[in-house]
Amino acid sequence: MDDYKPEKKAPEYNFVIPARKEDHYPNEISNLMQYSDTAGKYFVYRNYHNEICFFVRRKEPDETNDGKKKITPYSFDEKSMTWKTRAWPSDRVLYKEEDLKLHPKKPVVVHEGEKAVNAAEKLLPDYIHVSWQGGSNACHLTNFRWLKDREVILWPDHDEEGIKAIHHVAKILIEKDITSNIQIVELPKDLPEGWDVADQIEIPYVTVEAILNSKKEFIPDDKIWSLLQDQVDERLAKEQEKDLTDKYSYVRDRDELFEKENYKFVSLPKLDNWLLHLTKSGTKMSTRLLRSPKLVKVHSYMTHAGLAPGVVDIKPGQIIGIEPGRYLNNYRPSNISPKRGDVSEIIDYYRWFVGPEEWIIVEQVIAFCVLHPGVKIKWACSFTSKEGGGKGILGQIIAAILGHHNVRTQVSFRDLTEKHSTVLEGKQFIIINELDLSSTKSIKAATNSLKTYITDPTIMINPKMKTPMEIPNFCNFFIYSNEDDSLYLRKDTRRYYVVNIEHEQKAITAKIEENGFKDRLLAALEPTGSGPGNLLYYFQNDVKIPDTKIFHASAPRTAALEQLIDKSKDDITRLLESALEAETWPFANHTDELKDQYWGYSGLIIRDEFFNRIRQSDQFKGLFWNIKVCEKFLKDNCIRWPNGELTKQIVLMDGARRRAYLFKDYDVAREIAGPVRIKTEAAKLSQMSEGELGQHYMHFQHLDLHSTQVGSIEEYYRKLVLPPKPPINL
């Protein structure tokens, strides 16, 4: 496979009957025709209407350099308007076929070879004598149609091949319903091997007339007939094999054949069953193909719009994430050509429908797919709107531009992720329609599964009855949904450009129906019209992309994205984040309603104590809350320590060590022992030592504080909090 090179195709000819008089004879035949002693050195094949079709040049062993008989056909090629030393590939005329029209009542004797015909014409003038061109193994290449309903006498050469060849002629005449009035002469056994009518007869009392009179009804020899049928089957199988090697490629990773004509994979057993009438009990067609050195074989396959369709060799590092090797690129180019035209009405509608700022990004996405085919965008556009209103037609615009065979506009989440999904095969762009993961068992897991298809350079697929395999993933995505909480997104999400279409259905309908716009829009998408070419030109030439790097980085953030992130949070997380922003309990030590209730908030949070405090509170009673959700909230909302860590070890006054999150970096003061006296120095919590942080935390650790402790805390902050900062209100 590593030394694979495309096979050089044989020259293609179009052999025809030469129409011009000056083209009637090849040079070598013209030269022979000038001499009277060249009979038997060339033969002219004319059709039923006496038109010259082709010639055969015959050289005897004494005329050749290697001492062997040489037969050379000459056929006229319409493309080059010259004679070529090639035979007609099929539908050959009979030698002396023109005589059949001149003498429609005479019986016809079929011989093997032109010399035998010429000799028989002189010996038996009351009969029409014909032969086929090409020898004993070429009967099937001749058209015997002008023997229709004629009386036919078969005259074989005196050898095994001659008997088999004349049986083959009979088989053709019978099976093609040309004639059943067939007789065969019985040759004397004492004739020399290979004898034909052109040879002398050296047996006493045996003449050509006597041999002709020995004719009897043709009765097939079962053994020969069966052998001929096997040869016919094998020949048809070889012809089919030759044809299929051009139509199929073998993909090793799937152990299947790829059908180039309709861009589908065909299993080996299916192909064998389809062509079983040709192979019967012989070698299966799939085996024949796999044994053929002419069959293109590749390691795997891909759909890359930026590479030439067919076999491509990927070098190491050429495409990120793609192993080097020979691939079949099953991408089908679109036949749409860009053409300048007015598409402003369509663009203006989608600028209104999506939103002017949002449309700038959306149209850049479409333009990028046009200008950089095969390059994967690392994020997807997600559209949320009321049902209908133009999302679907936007998908049709993309399909019209890139080619409908390259785009799937009605893919469900299940279609994409089900066990045996191969929906990405052969596709450049996919639109996931009516997405709603909120009803799935785990919206988070489902969203993560979807993200894999959007971002990963390769994807695992599992074709039915096949081993799971990894294929390159160059497909880009749009996501449509009618629900505004269809995805689970975190605040650090980077893979979705989220657009909320705020228009009400009534306004959308009025806009799209206004002055017949919808009809004009749909007409512009007709593949036979100029609309697709006009749209392609717009996205190819009029849309400007200031920075292509955005397609390989994080998706631009929108207000709609932030809303979806907020809706993705569980109830208790949303309540806690609101409390954190408002600096209310549990991120303050009292509320207006509970001025005398102290909650131990010091700006530091130890996970386990915070988790238990929330679970025991009346405010959050009944809401789902586990340690994993708690920890995620703390990680997402804490202030990182100066070293970049999320938590820092603190040492409590009893020597216990804990890891604490920093949530409010209070300005406090600490006492520093100087050379003369103790002095007070400003410090933030983030600047304090482990012991100082532990001491600070211990002043706020209890939920229920008696009056002595309250007084102690108030004194602590009156003493340590530096002006002009007011003391912490406990």
Stockholm file with secondary structure:
# STOCKHOLM 1.0

chainA/1-730         MDDYKPEKKAPEYNFVIPARKEDHYPNEISNLMQYSDTAGKYFVYRNYHNEICFFVRRKEPDETNDGKKKITPYSFDEKSMTWKTRAWPSDRVLYKEEDLKLHPKKPVVVHEGEKAVNAAEKLLPDYIHVSWQGGSNACHLTNFRWLKDREVILWPDHDEEGIKAIHHVAKILIEKDITSNIQIVELPKDLPEGWDVADQIEIPYVTVEAILNSKKEFIPDDKIWSLLQDQVDERLAKEQEKDLTDKYSYVRDRDELFEKENYKFVSLPKLDNWLLHLTKSGTKMSTRLLRSPKLVKVHSYMTHAGLAPGVVDIKPGQIIGIEPGRYLNNYRPSNISPKRGDVSEIIDYYRWFVGPEEWIIVEQVIAFCVLHPGVKIKWACSFTSKEGGGKGILGQIIAAILGHHNVRTQVSFRDLTEKHSTVLEGKQFIIINELDLSSTKSIKAATNSLKTYITDPTIMINPKMKTPMEIPNFCNFFIYSNEDDSLYLRKDTRRYYVVNIEHEQKAITAKIEENGFKDRLLAALEPTGSGPGNLLYYFQNDVKIPDTKIFHASAPRTAALEQLIDKSKDDITRLLESALEAETWPFANHTDELKDQYWGYSGLIIRDEFFNRIRQSDQFKGLFWNIKVCEKFLKDNCIRWPNGELTKQIVLMDGARRRAYLFKDYDVAREIAGPVRIKTEAAKLSQMSEGELGQHYMHFQHLDLHSTQVGSIEEYYRKLVLPPKPPINL
#=GR chainA/1-730 SS CTTCCCCCCCCCCCEECCCSGGGSSCHHHHHHHTCTTCBTTEEEEECTTSCEEEEEEEECGGGSTTSSCEEEEEEEETTTTEEESCCCSSCBCCBTTHHHHHCTTSCEEEESSHHHHHHHHHHCTTSEEEECSSCTTCGGGBCCGGGTTCCEEECCCBSHHHHHHHHHHHHHHHHTTSCCCEEECCCCTTSCTTBCTTSCCCSTTCCHHHHHHTCEECCCCHHHHHHHHHHHHHHHHHHHHHHHHHHEEEETTTTEEEETTTTEEEEHHHHHHHTHHHHTTSCCHHHHHHHCTTSEEESEEECCTTSCSEEEEECTTSSTTCCSEEEEECCCCCCCCCCCCCCHHHHHHHHHHHCHHHHHHHHHHHHHHHHSTTCCCSSEEEEECSSCSSHHHHHHHHHHHHCGGGEEEEECHHHHHSTTCCTTTTCSEEEECSCCCTTSSCHHHHHHHHHHHHHCSEEEECCTTSCCEEEECCCEEEEEESCTTCSCCCTTCCSEEEEECCCCHHHHHHHHHGGGHHHHHHHHTCTTSSHHHHHHHIIIIICCCSCGGGGGSCCCCCHHHHHHHHHHSCHHHHHHHHHHHHTCTTSSSCCSSCTTCCCCCCSEEEHHHHHHHHHHCSTTTTSCCCHHHHHHHHHHHSBCCTTSCSEEEEECTTSCEEEEEESCCCEEEEEEECSSSEEEEEEEGGGSCHHHHHHHHHTTCCSSCCHHHHHHHHHHHHHHSCTTSCCCCC
#=GC SS_cons         CTTCCCCCCCCCCCEECCCSGGGSSCHHHHHHHTCTTCBTTEEEEECTTSCEEEEEEEECGGGSTTSSCEEEEEEEETTTTEEESCCCSSCBCCBTTHHHHHCTTSCEEEESSHHHHHHHHHHCTTSEEEECSSCTTCGGGBCCGGGTTCCEEECCCBSHHHHHHHHHHHHHHHHTTSCCCEEECCCCTTSCTTBCTTSCCCSTTCCHHHHHHTCEECCCCHHHHHHHHHHHHHHHHHHHHHHHHHHEEEETTTTEEEETTTTEEEEHHHHHHHTHHHHTTSCCHHHHHHHCTTSEEESEEECCTTSCSEEEEECTTSSTTCCSEEEEECCCCCCCCCCCCCCHHHHHHHHHHHCHHHHHHHHHHHHHHHHSTTCCCSSEEEEECSSCSSHHHHHHHHHHHHCGGGEEEEECHHHHHSTTCCTTTTCSEEEECSCCCTTSSCHHHHHHHHHHHHHCSEEEECCTTSCCEEEECCCEEEEEESCTTCSCCCTTCCSEEEEECCCCHHHHHHHHHGGGHHHHHHHHTCTTSSHHHHHHHIIIIICCCSCGGGGGSCCCCCHHHHHHHHHHSCHHHHHHHHHHHHTCTTSSSCCSSCTTCCCCCCSEEEHHHHHHHHHHCSTTTTSCCCHHHHHHHHHHHSBCCTTSCSEEEEECTTSCEEEEEESCCCEEEEEEECSSSEEEEEEEGGGSCHHHHHHHHHTTCCSSCCHHHHHHHHHHHHHHSCTTSCCCCC
//
